[in-house]
Amino acid sequence: MELLRTFEYKELKVETYFNGTDKVPNKTYLNNILVYEDETFRPSPLYDINSKAVMVALLWFLVLTDDDIEDEFFEDRNAIELTNWAKTSTDAEDIKCMINDYDLKDDDTWRVQAELTKAEVIRIEDYIQ
């Protein structure tokens, strides 16, 4: 498998790989310890598999908690450490805000309402290599 992208923010590190299919295998680390590995993530076909948008979509999935979505969603996801981190870490909350900012960063109306300049919007892209 070929490494595509890496996201690093404080204690969280996520790597995506290319395996020749439309699925994006990925590994998630907390403090350099592998806590989740998946080979079934399939991003939107509208995105280039190597795009930063794919990483953002994956991060949205990884930071979900049962406060965000129904418990049944997590039945097949065996990632207790990741789920606990997403529920309790301020870094997970920062990442959720960055994902929101990613979708809205070019919306001038949103930035004015949020009283942010373009430079103040936390750019998730800055953490994706």
N, CA, C and O atoms as a MOPAC input file, in Angstrom:
PM7 MOZYME 1SCF
protein

 N      0.84800 1    -1.18800 1     0.00000 1
 C      0.00000 1     0.00000 1     0.00000 1
 C      0.88800 1     1.24300 1     0.00000 1
 O      1.95400 1     1.27500 1     0.61600 1
 N      0.42500 1     2.23700 1    -0.69200 1
 C      1.15500 1     3.49800 1    -0.82200 1
 C      0.53800 1     4.54400 1     0.11200 1
 O     -0.67500 1     4.75300 1     0.10200 1
 N      1.38100 1     5.19800 1     0.91800 1
 C      0.90900 1     6.27100 1     1.79700 1
 C      0.44100 1     7.44300 1     0.94400 1
 O      1.17400 1     7.92000 1     0.07700 1
 N     -0.79100 1     7.90800 1     1.19400 1
 C     -1.33900 1     9.04900 1     0.46800 1
 C     -1.17000 1    10.35000 1     1.24500 1
 O     -0.49400 1    11.27300 1     0.79100 1
 N     -1.79000 1    10.41100 1     2.41300 1
 C     -1.82500 1    11.63800 1     3.20700 1
 C     -1.62100 1    11.30900 1     4.67300 1
 O     -1.88400 1    10.19500 1     5.12700 1
 N     -1.14700 1    12.30900 1     5.40000 1
 C     -1.01300 1    12.21200 1     6.85300 1
 C     -1.60200 1    13.47300 1     7.46500 1
 O     -1.34300 1    14.58300 1     7.00200 1
 N     -2.39500 1    13.28800 1     8.50900 1
 C     -2.92700 1    14.40300 1     9.29900 1
 C     -2.32100 1    14.27300 1    10.68700 1
 O     -2.38800 1    13.20700 1    11.30000 1
 N     -1.72900 1    15.35200 1    11.18400 1
 C     -1.18300 1    15.34400 1    12.54700 1
 C     -1.63200 1    16.60500 1    13.26700 1
 O     -1.42500 1    17.72400 1    12.79700 1
 N     -2.25300 1    16.39200 1    14.41800 1
 C     -2.67200 1    17.49500 1    15.27800 1
 C     -2.53000 1    17.03800 1    16.72100 1
 O     -3.29200 1    16.20300 1    17.20900 1
 N     -1.54500 1    17.60200 1    17.38000 1
 C     -1.23400 1    17.25900 1    18.76700 1
 C     -1.09000 1    15.74600 1    18.91000 1
 O     -0.20300 1    15.16600 1    18.28200 1
 N     -1.93100 1    15.07900 1    19.71600 1
 C     -1.72300 1    13.64900 1    19.95500 1
 C     -2.33200 1    12.74300 1    18.88200 1
 O     -2.10800 1    11.53200 1    18.91100 1
 N     -3.10000 1    13.30200 1    17.93100 1
 C     -3.75800 1    12.49800 1    16.90800 1
 C     -2.95100 1    12.49200 1    15.60900 1
 O     -2.48300 1    13.53200 1    15.14600 1
 N     -2.80100 1    11.31800 1    15.04100 1
 C     -2.16600 1    11.16000 1    13.73100 1
 C     -3.00800 1    10.17200 1    12.93400 1
 O     -3.34800 1     9.09600 1    13.42500 1
 N     -3.34200 1    10.54400 1    11.69900 1
 C     -4.12600 1     9.69000 1    10.80900 1
 C     -3.37900 1     9.58100 1     9.48900 1
 O     -2.91900 1    10.57800 1     8.93300 1
 N     -3.26700 1     8.36300 1     9.00300 1
 C     -2.62300 1     8.11600 1     7.71800 1
 C     -3.62500 1     7.45400 1     6.78800 1
 O     -4.38700 1     6.58100 1     7.20400 1
 N     -3.62200 1     7.87400 1     5.51300 1
 C     -4.44200 1     7.21700 1     4.50100 1
 C     -3.51900 1     6.57800 1     3.47400 1
 O     -2.40600 1     7.04200 1     3.22700 1
 N     -4.01900 1     5.49800 1     2.88700 1
 C     -3.22400 1     4.71600 1     1.94200 1
 C     -4.01400 1     4.44600 1     0.67300 1
 O     -5.24500 1     4.48200 1     0.67100 1
 N     -3.29100 1     4.17500 1    -0.40300 1
 C     -3.90100 1     3.77700 1    -1.66600 1
 C     -3.63200 1     2.29600 1    -1.87500 1
 O     -2.49100 1     1.84200 1    -1.79300 1
 N     -4.70600 1     1.54000 1    -2.14900 1
 C     -4.55300 1     0.10400 1    -2.37400 1
 C     -5.09000 1    -0.33000 1    -3.73000 1
 O     -5.29900 1    -1.52000 1    -3.96500 1
 N     -5.31500 1     0.63200 1    -4.62600 1
 C     -5.77200 1     0.30500 1    -5.96200 1
 C     -7.27600 1     0.19500 1    -6.11300 1
 O     -7.76100 1    -0.16100 1    -7.18700 1
 N     -8.03500 1     0.49700 1    -5.04900 1
 C     -9.49000 1     0.43800 1    -5.11200 1
 C    -10.06500 1     1.81100 1    -4.78400 1
 O     -9.32400 1     2.77700 1    -4.60300 1
 N    -11.39000 1     1.88700 1    -4.70900 1
 C    -12.03400 1     3.15300 1    -4.33400 1
 C    -12.15200 1     3.30000 1    -2.82700 1
 O    -12.69700 1     4.29200 1    -2.34400 1
 N    -11.64800 1     2.32300 1    -2.07700 1
 C    -11.63200 1     2.41400 1    -0.61500 1
 C    -10.29800 1     3.01200 1    -0.16800 1
 O     -9.28300 1     2.89500 1    -0.85600 1
 N    -10.32700 1     3.65300 1     0.99600 1
 C     -9.12500 1     4.31500 1     1.51200 1
 C     -8.75000 1     3.69300 1     2.85600 1
 O     -9.27600 1     4.09200 1     3.89500 1
 N     -7.83600 1     2.71400 1     2.83600 1
 C     -7.36000 1     2.16900 1     4.10700 1
 C     -6.74800 1     3.28700 1     4.94000 1
 O     -6.14800 1     4.21700 1     4.40100 1
 N     -6.90300 1     3.19000 1     6.25800 1
 C     -6.39200 1     4.24800 1     7.12400 1
 C     -5.99500 1     3.68600 1     8.47300 1
 O     -6.48900 1     2.65000 1     8.91800 1
 N     -5.08100 1     4.41000 1     9.11000 1
 C     -4.62900 1     4.06700 1    10.45500 1
 C     -4.68300 1     5.32400 1    11.30200 1
 O     -4.32800 1     6.41400 1    10.85500 1
 N     -5.13700 1     5.14400 1    12.54300 1
 C     -5.25800 1     6.26300 1    13.46900 1
 C     -4.42900 1     5.97300 1    14.70900 1
 O     -4.51100 1     4.89400 1    15.29600 1
 N     -3.63100 1     6.95800 1    15.09300 1
 C     -2.74300 1     6.82700 1    16.24200 1
 C     -3.06800 1     7.91300 1    17.26400 1
 O     -3.36300 1     9.05100 1    16.89900 1
 N     -3.01200 1     7.56000 1    18.52600 1
 C     -3.06500 1     8.51800 1    19.62400 1
 C     -1.75100 1     8.37600 1    20.38800 1
 O     -1.41400 1     7.29600 1    20.87300 1
 N     -1.02500 1     9.46900 1    20.48600 1
 C      0.28400 1     9.45000 1    21.12600 1
 C      1.16100 1     8.33200 1    20.56000 1
 O      1.82100 1     7.60200 1    21.29900 1
 N      1.14900 1     8.21800 1    19.22500 1
 C      1.95400 1     7.24800 1    18.46900 1
 C      1.60200 1     5.79500 1    18.74400 1
 O      2.40300 1     4.90900 1    18.44800 1
 N      0.42100 1     5.52400 1    19.30100 1
 C     -0.05100 1     4.16000 1    19.52500 1
 C     -1.23300 1     3.92500 1    18.58800 1
 O     -2.19900 1     4.68700 1    18.60000 1
 N     -1.15400 1     2.87700 1    17.78300 1
 C     -2.23100 1     2.55400 1    16.85900 1
 C     -3.49100 1     2.19900 1    17.64600 1
 O     -3.49100 1     1.25400 1    18.43600 1
 N     -4.57200 1     2.96700 1    17.42500 1
 C     -5.82100 1     2.72400 1    18.15200 1
 C     -6.97300 1     2.33600 1    17.22700 1
 O     -8.01500 1     1.87200 1    17.69100 1
 N     -6.78500 1     2.52600 1    15.92000 1
 C     -7.85900 1     2.19000 1    14.98800 1
 C     -7.25800 1     1.97500 1    13.61000 1
 O     -6.37400 1     2.71200 1    13.17300 1
 N     -7.75300 1     0.95900 1    12.94200 1
 C     -7.31100 1     0.64300 1    11.59000 1
 C     -8.52300 1     0.18600 1    10.80600 1
 O     -9.32600 1    -0.60200 1    11.30500 1
 N     -8.66300 1     0.67400 1     9.58300 1
 C     -9.85100 1     0.36600 1     8.79900 1
 C     -9.48000 1     0.29400 1     7.32600 1
 O     -8.62900 1     1.04900 1     6.85700 1
 N    -10.11600 1    -0.61000 1     6.60200 1
 C     -9.90300 1    -0.71600 1     5.16000 1
 C    -11.20000 1    -0.57600 1     4.38300 1
 O    -11.25200 1    -0.90800 1     3.19900 1
 N    -12.25800 1    -0.08300 1     5.04000 1
 C    -13.56900 1    -0.01800 1     4.38900 1
 C    -14.04000 1     1.40100 1     4.07900 1
 O    -15.09300 1     1.57300 1     3.46600 1
 N    -13.28400 1     2.42000 1     4.49000 1
 C    -13.72700 1     3.80200 1     4.28000 1
 C    -13.76600 1     4.10000 1     2.78000 1
 O    -12.77200 1     3.94500 1     2.07100 1
 N    -14.93100 1     4.52800 1     2.32100 1
 C    -15.10400 1     4.86000 1     0.91100 1
 C    -15.58600 1     6.30800 1     0.82600 1
 O    -16.72500 1     6.61000 1     1.18000 1
 N    -14.71700 1     7.19700 1     0.35700 1
 C    -15.11300 1     8.60600 1     0.25300 1
 C    -16.03000 1     8.84700 1    -0.94600 1
 O    -16.25400 1     7.96100 1    -1.77000 1
 N    -16.53800 1    10.04000 1    -1.01500 1
 C    -17.38000 1    10.43300 1    -2.14300 1
 C    -16.61600 1    10.24400 1    -3.45100 1
 O    -15.43000 1    10.56400 1    -3.52600 1
 N    -17.28000 1     9.73200 1    -4.47100 1
 C    -16.61000 1     9.59800 1    -5.77100 1
 C    -16.31900 1    10.95100 1    -6.42100 1
 O    -15.62800 1    11.02100 1    -7.43800 1
 N    -16.84600 1    12.01600 1    -5.83600 1
 C    -16.56300 1    13.35900 1    -6.36700 1
 C    -15.16200 1    13.83700 1    -6.00000 1
 O    -14.65200 1    14.78300 1    -6.60100 1
 N    -14.53600 1    13.19000 1    -5.01600 1
 C    -13.21600 1    13.60400 1    -4.55500 1
 C    -12.12600 1    12.74500 1    -5.18600 1
 O    -12.29300 1    11.53800 1    -5.36200 1
 N    -11.01400 1    13.38300 1    -5.52200 1
 C     -9.81500 1    12.64700 1    -5.90200 1
 C     -9.35900 1    11.90000 1    -4.65700 1
 O     -9.30300 1    12.48300 1    -3.57400 1
 N     -9.03600 1    10.63600 1    -4.79300 1
 C     -8.70900 1     9.79800 1    -3.63600 1
 C     -7.52000 1    10.34200 1    -2.83500 1
 O     -7.37000 1    10.03100 1    -1.65300 1
 N     -6.68500 1    11.14800 1    -3.47700 1
 C     -5.52100 1    11.72800 1    -2.81400 1
 C     -5.77800 1    13.15700 1    -2.31700 1
 O     -4.84600 1    13.83200 1    -1.88200 1
 N     -7.01200 1    13.61400 1    -2.37800 1
 C     -7.30000 1    15.00300 1    -2.02500 1
 C     -7.38200 1    15.21200 1    -0.51100 1
 O     -7.60400 1    14.27700 1     0.25800 1
 N     -7.19600 1    16.45300 1    -0.12000 1
 C     -7.34200 1    16.80500 1     1.29400 1
 C     -8.79400 1    16.64500 1     1.73500 1
 O     -9.05800 1    16.39400 1     2.91100 1
 N     -9.73300 1    16.78700 1     0.80600 1
 C    -11.14900 1    16.62000 1     1.13500 1
 C    -11.43800 1    15.20500 1     1.62500 1
 O    -12.29700 1    15.02000 1     2.48700 1
 N    -10.74200 1    14.20800 1     1.09600 1
 C    -10.92100 1    12.83000 1     1.56000 1
 C    -10.46700 1    12.71000 1     3.00800 1
 O    -11.13200 1    12.06500 1     3.81900 1
 N     -9.33900 1    13.32700 1     3.33400 1
 C     -8.84900 1    13.28300 1     4.71600 1
 C     -9.83000 1    13.98700 1     5.64900 1
 O    -10.09000 1    13.49900 1     6.74900 1
 N    -10.37400 1    15.11600 1     5.23100 1
 C    -11.34100 1    15.83500 1     6.06600 1
 C    -12.58000 1    14.96800 1     6.29900 1
 O    -13.08900 1    14.91400 1     7.41900 1
 N    -13.06500 1    14.29700 1     5.26600 1
 C    -14.22600 1    13.41300 1     5.42500 1
 C    -13.91400 1    12.26900 1     6.38400 1
 O    -14.75500 1    11.90300 1     7.20500 1
 N    -12.73200 1    11.71300 1     6.28800 1
 C    -12.32600 1    10.64200 1     7.19900 1
 C    -12.23100 1    11.16100 1     8.62700 1
 O    -12.67500 1    10.48900 1     9.55700 1
 N    -11.66400 1    12.33500 1     8.81300 1
 C    -11.55500 1    12.90500 1    10.15700 1
 C    -12.92800 1    13.13400 1    10.76500 1
 O    -13.12600 1    12.90000 1    11.95800 1
 N    -13.87500 1    13.58900 1     9.96000 1
 C    -15.24400 1    13.77500 1    10.45600 1
 C    -15.76300 1    12.45700 1    11.02400 1
 O    -16.36200 1    12.43000 1    12.09900 1
 N    -15.53200 1    11.36900 1    10.29900 1
 C    -15.95000 1    10.04800 1    10.75600 1
 C    -15.22900 1     9.65900 1    12.05000 1
 O    -15.85500 1     9.13100 1    12.96800 1
 N    -13.94200 1     9.91100 1    12.13000 1
 C    -13.14000 1     9.46300 1    13.27300 1
 C    -13.47300 1    10.20700 1    14.56500 1
 O    -13.34000 1     9.63500 1    15.64700 1
 N    -13.90100 1    11.46500 1    14.47900 1
 C    -14.17700 1    12.22800 1    15.70200 1
 C    -15.65000 1    12.18900 1    16.10800 1
 O    -16.04900 1    12.87200 1    17.05200 1
 N    -16.45300 1    11.40200 1    15.40900 1
 C    -17.85100 1    11.24500 1    15.80400 1
 C    -17.95400 1    10.54800 1    17.15400 1
 O    -17.14700 1     9.67700 1    17.48100 1
 N    -18.94400 1    10.93800 1    17.92400 1
 C    -19.24200 1    10.26400 1    19.19000 1
 C    -20.73000 1     9.95400 1    19.23000 1
 O    -21.48600 1    10.36500 1    18.35000 1
 N    -21.13900 1     9.22800 1    20.25700 1
 C    -22.56700 1     8.91500 1    20.36800 1
 C    -23.39100 1    10.15400 1    20.72100 1
 O    -24.62000 1    10.11300 1    20.66500 1
 N    -22.73300 1    11.24400 1    21.08000 1
 C    -23.45100 1    12.50700 1    21.25000 1
 C    -23.80700 1    13.11600 1    19.89300 1
 O    -24.75400 1    13.89400 1    19.77900 1
 N    -23.02900 1    12.74800 1    18.86100 1
 C    -23.21900 1    13.29500 1    17.52000 1
 C    -24.17000 1    12.46200 1    16.66700 1
 O    -24.84200 1    12.98500 1    15.77800 1
 N    -24.22000 1    11.16000 1    16.94600 1
 C    -24.94200 1    10.23800 1    16.07300 1
 C    -25.42000 1     9.04600 1    16.90700 1
 O    -24.94300 1     8.84800 1    18.02500 1
 N    -26.32700 1     8.27300 1    16.39400 1
 C    -26.91000 1     7.15500 1    17.14900 1
 C    -25.87200 1     6.09300 1    17.51200 1
 O    -24.91800 1     5.85900 1    16.77000 1
 N    -26.07500 1     5.46300 1    18.65700 1
 C    -25.15400 1     4.43200 1    19.15400 1
 C    -24.93900 1     3.29500 1    18.16000 1
 O    -23.84100 1     2.74400 1    18.07900 1
 N    -25.97000 1     2.93900 1    17.40800 1
 C    -25.87500 1     1.80900 1    16.48400 1
 C    -24.77500 1     2.00600 1    15.45700 1
 O    -24.22100 1     1.03800 1    14.93600 1
 N    -24.46200 1     3.25000 1    15.17000 1
 C    -23.41700 1     3.56800 1    14.20500 1
 C    -22.08700 1     2.95200 1    14.60500 1
 O    -21.27400 1     2.61900 1    13.74300 1
 N    -21.85700 1     2.79800 1    15.90800 1
 C    -20.57200 1     2.34800 1    16.42000 1
 C    -20.49600 1     0.84300 1    16.65700 1
 O    -19.47200 1     0.34600 1    17.12400 1
 N    -21.56900 1     0.10700 1    16.34100 1
 C    -21.58500 1    -1.33200 1    16.61200 1
 C    -20.44300 1    -2.07300 1    15.92800 1
 O    -19.87300 1    -2.99900 1    16.50700 1
 N    -20.10300 1    -1.68000 1    14.70900 1
 C    -19.05400 1    -2.36500 1    13.96600 1
 C    -17.68500 1    -1.70000 1    14.11000 1
 O    -16.70000 1    -2.19000 1    13.55800 1
 N    -17.61500 1    -0.62000 1    14.82500 1
 C    -16.34300 1     0.09400 1    14.96900 1
 C    -15.74500 1    -0.23000 1    16.33000 1
 O    -16.19900 1     0.27500 1    17.35600 1
 N    -14.74000 1    -1.06000 1    16.32700 1
 C    -14.08400 1    -1.47100 1    17.55600 1
 C    -12.89900 1    -0.54100 1    17.81700 1
 O    -11.76100 1    -0.85200 1    17.46500 1
 N    -13.18100 1     0.59300 1    18.43200 1
 C    -12.14100 1     1.58700 1    18.67200 1
 C    -12.43400 1     2.31900 1    19.97500 1
 O    -12.69600 1     3.52200 1    19.96800 1
 N    -12.39200 1     1.61200 1    21.07100 1
 C    -12.75000 1     2.18400 1    22.36500 1
 C    -11.87600 1     3.38900 1    22.70200 1
 O    -12.38500 1     4.41800 1    23.14600 1
 N    -10.55500 1     3.26900 1    22.49300 1
 C     -9.65400 1     4.38100 1    22.81600 1
 C     -9.97900 1     5.61400 1    21.98700 1
 O     -9.98800 1     6.73400 1    22.49900 1
 N    -10.25000 1     5.39700 1    20.69200 1
 C    -10.56800 1     6.51400 1    19.80400 1
 C    -11.89200 1     7.16200 1    20.20300 1
 O    -11.99000 1     8.38700 1    20.26200 1
 N    -12.89200 1     6.35800 1    20.47400 1
 C    -14.19700 1     6.89100 1    20.87600 1
 C    -14.09600 1     7.65600 1    22.18800 1
 O    -14.66400 1     8.74100 1    22.31300 1
 N    -13.38700 1     7.11100 1    23.16000 1
 C    -13.20300 1     7.81000 1    24.44000 1
 C    -12.45800 1     9.12100 1    24.24900 1
 O    -12.80200 1    10.13500 1    24.85700 1
 N    -11.44000 1     9.09700 1    23.40200 1
 C    -10.69300 1    10.32900 1    23.11300 1
 C    -11.61300 1    11.36500 1    22.46600 1
 O    -11.60000 1    12.53400 1    22.85200 1
 N    -12.40600 1    10.94200 1    21.48900 1
 C    -13.30100 1    11.86500 1    20.79000 1
 C    -14.32400 1    12.48700 1    21.73500 1
 O    -14.73600 1    13.63100 1    21.54400 1
 N    -14.73500 1    11.72800 1    22.76200 1
 C    -15.71600 1    12.23400 1    23.73000 1
 C    -15.10700 1    13.22700 1    24.72000 1
 O    -15.79100 1    14.14100 1    25.17900 1
 N    -13.83200 1    13.05500 1    25.04900 1
 C    -13.27200 1    13.79800 1    26.17900 1
 C    -12.18700 1    14.80200 1    25.82000 1
 O    -11.87500 1    15.67200 1    26.63300 1
 N    -11.60800 1    14.71300 1    24.64300 1
 C    -10.46100 1    15.54900 1    24.30800 1
 C    -10.88200 1    16.90400 1    23.75000 1
 O    -11.76600 1    16.98600 1    22.89700 1
 N    -10.25500 1    17.94400 1    24.22800 1
 C    -10.47900 1    19.26100 1    23.63200 1
 C     -9.88800 1    19.30400 1    22.22700 1
 O    -10.33800 1    20.08100 1    21.38500 1
 N     -8.87900 1    18.46900 1    21.97200 1
 C     -8.30900 1    18.40000 1    20.62800 1
 C     -9.33000 1    17.86100 1    19.63500 1
 O     -9.37600 1    18.31800 1    18.49300 1
 N    -10.14700 1    16.90000 1    20.04800 1
 C    -11.20900 1    16.39200 1    19.17700 1
 C    -12.19600 1    17.51600 1    18.85600 1
 O    -12.65700 1    17.64000 1    17.72200 1
 N    -12.51000 1    18.32200 1    19.84900 1
 C    -13.40600 1    19.45800 1    19.62500 1
 C    -12.76300 1    20.46600 1    18.66800 1
 O    -13.44600 1    21.02700 1    17.81000 1
 N    -11.45500 1    20.69700 1    18.81000 1
 C    -10.73900 1    21.57900 1    17.87600 1
 C    -10.85100 1    21.05400 1    16.44700 1
 O    -11.07700 1    21.82100 1    15.51100 1
 N    -10.69100 1    19.74700 1    16.29000 1
 C    -10.75800 1    19.14700 1    14.95600 1
 C    -12.16300 1    19.28600 1    14.37800 1
 O    -12.31400 1    19.55000 1    13.18500 1
 N    -13.19000 1    19.11300 1    15.20500 1
 C    -14.56700 1    19.31400 1    14.73600 1
 C    -14.75600 1    20.75200 1    14.25300 1
 O    -15.40200 1    20.99100 1    13.23200 1
 N    -14.19500 1    21.69800 1    14.98500 1
 C    -14.28500 1    23.10700 1    14.57600 1
 C    -13.52500 1    23.33600 1    13.26800 1
 O    -13.99400 1    24.07000 1    12.39800 1
 N    -12.35800 1    22.71400 1    13.12900 1
 C    -11.59200 1    22.86100 1    11.89800 1
 C    -12.34700 1    22.28300 1    10.70400 1
 O    -12.30400 1    22.84500 1     9.60900 1
 N    -13.04300 1    21.15500 1    10.91200 1
 C    -13.83300 1    20.56900 1     9.83700 1
 C    -14.94400 1    21.53300 1     9.43100 1
 O    -15.19600 1    21.72800 1     8.24200 1
 N    -15.60100 1    22.12900 1    10.40700 1
 C    -16.63100 1    23.12500 1    10.12500 1
 C    -16.02800 1    24.31500 1     9.38200 1
 O    -16.60100 1    24.79500 1     8.40400 1
 N    -14.88200 1    24.78500 1     9.84200 1
 C    -14.21700 1    25.90300 1     9.18700 1
 C    -13.82800 1    25.54300 1     7.75300 1
 O    -13.89400 1    26.39100 1     6.86400 1
 N    -13.42500 1    24.29700 1     7.52400 1
 C    -13.03400 1    23.84700 1     6.18200 1
 C    -14.20300 1    24.02500 1     5.21600 1
 O    -14.03000 1    24.49600 1     4.09200 1
 N    -15.37900 1    23.64500 1     5.66700 1
 C    -16.55800 1    23.76700 1     4.81300 1
 C    -16.98900 1    25.21800 1     4.60900 1
 O    -17.59100 1    25.55300 1     3.58900 1
 N    -16.68500 1    26.06800 1     5.57000 1
 C    -17.20500 1    27.43900 1     5.54000 1
 C    -16.14200 1    28.51700 1     5.32600 1
 O    -16.49400 1    29.69000 1     5.20500 1
 N    -14.87300 1    28.16900 1     5.27600 1
 C    -13.79700 1    29.16600 1     5.29300 1
 C    -13.88600 1    30.19500 1     4.17600 1
 O    -13.42800 1    31.32500 1     4.34500 1
 N    -14.46700 1    29.82800 1     3.03900 1
 C    -14.56500 1    30.75700 1     1.92300 1
 C    -15.90900 1    31.48700 1     1.88000 1
 O    -16.18400 1    32.23300 1     0.94000 1
 N    -16.73900 1    31.27100 1     2.89200 1
 C    -18.04200 1    31.91500 1     2.97300 1
 C    -17.89800 1    33.22000 1     3.75200 1
 O    -17.84100 1    33.21200 1     4.98100 1
 N    -17.84000 1    34.33500 1     3.03200 1
 C    -17.62000 1    35.63500 1     3.66900 1
 C    -18.71200 1    35.97700 1     4.66900 1
 O    -18.42800 1    36.57300 1     5.70900 1
 N    -19.95500 1    35.61100 1     4.37500 1
 C    -21.06600 1    35.90500 1     5.28800 1
 C    -20.86200 1    35.18700 1     6.61100 1
 O    -21.03900 1    35.78500 1     7.67200 1
 N    -20.49300 1    33.91500 1     6.56300 1
 C    -20.24700 1    33.13900 1     7.78800 1
 C    -19.11600 1    33.76400 1     8.60000 1
 O    -19.23300 1    33.90600 1     9.81700 1
 N    -18.02200 1    34.13900 1     7.93300 1
 C    -16.88100 1    34.71000 1     8.66400 1
 C    -17.26300 1    36.02500 1     9.33100 1
 O    -16.84200 1    36.28300 1    10.45800 1
 N    -18.04600 1    36.85700 1     8.66300 1
 C    -18.46400 1    38.13200 1     9.25000 1
 C    -19.35100 1    37.86200 1    10.46300 1
 O    -19.19500 1    38.51100 1    11.49800 1
 N    -20.28400 1    36.90800 1    10.34700 1
 C    -21.16200 1    36.57400 1    11.46500 1
 C    -20.37300 1    35.98100 1    12.63100 1
 O    -20.71100 1    36.21300 1    13.79100 1
 N    -19.33700 1    35.22800 1    12.32900 1
 C    -18.50800 1    34.62700 1    13.37500 1
 C    -17.44900 1    35.60000 1    13.87600 1
 O    -16.68500 1    35.28600 1    14.78800 1
 N    -17.41100 1    36.77900 1    13.27400 1
 C    -16.44500 1    37.82300 1    13.63000 1
 C    -15.01000 1    37.32000 1    13.51800 1
 O    -14.18600 1    37.52900 1    14.40900 1
 N    -14.73000 1    36.64400 1    12.39000 1
 C    -13.39400 1    36.12700 1    12.12100 1
 C    -12.85800 1    36.72700 1    10.83200 1
 O    -13.60500 1    36.97200 1     9.88400 1
 N    -11.57000 1    36.95500 1    10.81400 1
 C    -10.92600 1    37.29900 1     9.54900 1
 C    -10.53100 1    35.99400 1     8.88000 1
 O    -10.51600 1    34.94300 1     9.52100 1
 N    -10.21500 1    36.05500 1     7.61100 1
 C     -9.81200 1    34.83900 1     6.89300 1
 C     -8.58400 1    34.21500 1     7.55500 1
 O     -8.45400 1    32.99100 1     7.59700 1
 N     -7.69200 1    35.04600 1     8.06600 1
 C     -6.46900 1    34.54900 1     8.70700 1
 C     -6.75800 1    33.85000 1    10.03800 1
 O     -5.97400 1    33.00700 1    10.47500 1
 N     -7.87300 1    34.19300 1    10.68300 1
 C     -8.19400 1    33.60700 1    11.98300 1
 C     -8.88600 1    32.24900 1    11.88800 1
 O     -8.95400 1    31.51300 1    12.87200 1
 N     -9.39300 1    31.92400 1    10.71700 1
 C    -10.06400 1    30.64400 1    10.55300 1
 C     -9.02100 1    29.53800 1    10.65600 1
 O     -8.03100 1    29.53900 1     9.92400 1
 N     -9.24700 1    28.59800 1    11.56500 1
 C     -8.30700 1    27.49600 1    11.74200 1
 C     -8.35600 1    26.63400 1    10.49300 1
 O     -9.41300 1    26.13600 1    10.10600 1
 N     -7.21600 1    26.46700 1     9.87700 1
 C     -7.15700 1    25.76200 1     8.60300 1
 C     -6.70300 1    24.32400 1     8.80200 1
 O     -5.53400 1    24.06400 1     9.08400 1
 N     -7.62700 1    23.40500 1     8.65500 1
 C     -7.31900 1    21.98800 1     8.80600 1
 C     -6.27500 1    21.55300 1     7.76200 1
 O     -5.49600 1    20.63000 1     7.99600 1
 N     -6.27800 1    22.23500 1     6.61200 1
 C     -5.32700 1    21.89300 1     5.56100 1
 C     -3.88000 1    22.04700 1     6.02300 1
 O     -2.98100 1    21.38300 1     5.50700 1
 N     -3.66400 1    22.92200 1     6.99200 1
 C     -2.29700 1    23.13700 1     7.48800 1
 C     -1.74000 1    21.91900 1     8.20600 1
 O     -0.52800 1    21.82000 1     8.40200 1
 N     -2.60100 1    20.98900 1     8.60100 1
 C     -2.18000 1    19.81100 1     9.34200 1
 C     -2.19700 1    18.54500 1     8.47800 1
 O     -1.93300 1    17.44500 1     8.96300 1
 N     -2.51100 1    18.71900 1     7.20000 1
 C     -2.56600 1    17.57900 1     6.27800 1
 C     -1.37200 1    17.65100 1     5.34700 1
 O     -1.15700 1    18.65600 1     4.67000 1
 N     -0.61000 1    16.59300 1     5.31800 1
 C      0.55500 1    16.49500 1     4.42000 1
 C      0.29000 1    15.43800 1     3.37700 1
 O      1.13900 1    15.19200 1     2.51900 1

